[in-house]
Amino acid sequence: MAAFNKFNDFVEQIGKAIHDLDGTHTLKVMLTNTAPLATNSVKTDLTEIAAGNGYTAGGTATTPTWSETSGTAKLVCTDVVFTASGGTIGPFQYAVLYNDTAASDNLIGFWNYGSAVTLQDTETFTVDFDGTNGVLTIS
């Protein structure tokens, strides 16, 4: 999987209790073909790809799990699969993780897949979260 890039404001948002990462907040993955900036902080800062053909506006929910062991906390999320149906999805180059429960849809981080991807009808794309190391750790 592509490397995780956190949004700068995410660090402050944790301190302000905007994110409840233990599964009570809904985290979603949305797709964009416009490069996110580390300084972006809310979903409206980004341009999402058009909905349709199997892609839902706002993206797809993942199930987060937050755990701590020996002073290191870890966020693990279930994989998200996008499937084109009835036409193409994309192009997109970036998958963005954000908090859909937060009032402003606050951003967490993103992955850059290196080049634009377009899914043809029936093709799938999996945002494959690392089940062992997690999306992110705080120690």
C-alpha positions, 0 to 999 in steps of 0.5 A, a space after each residue: 500500500 502507498 505510504 500514509 500521510 497525516 494532515 497537520 491539523 490532525 495532531 491538534 484535533 486529537 488534543 481537542 477531542 474532535 476524533 473518537 478513534 475507538 469506533 464510536 465515530 464513523 471514519 470514511 475513505 473518499 477518493 480524489 484526483 487533486 493532490 491533498 495538502 498537509 495543511 488541509 483540515 476539513 473535507 471541503 478543502 478537497 475535491 472529491 471525484 464524482 459519485 456514480 458507477 459504484 462510488 458513493 459521494 462521501 466515500 465508504 466507511 471503514 471500521 476503526 479499532 483503537 488499542 494501546 499496548 505498552 504506551 503505544 496506541 494504534 489505529 487499525 481500520 478494515 479494508 475499503 473496497 470500491 467496485 465499478 458498476 455500470 461504468 467507470 470510477 475515477 480517475 483518482 490518485 489519492 485515498 483520503 481518511 476522514 471523520 464523517 461524525 465530526 461536524 466539519 468532516 475533519 481530515 486524518 490522512 491520505 495515501 498517494 498511489 503515484 498515478 491516476 487510477 480509473 476503474 473500468 466496469 466490474 474492476 475493484 480497488 482496495 484501500 488495504 489497511 495494514 492490520 498489523 501495524 495499523 494506519 497510525 501509531 502514537 507513542 
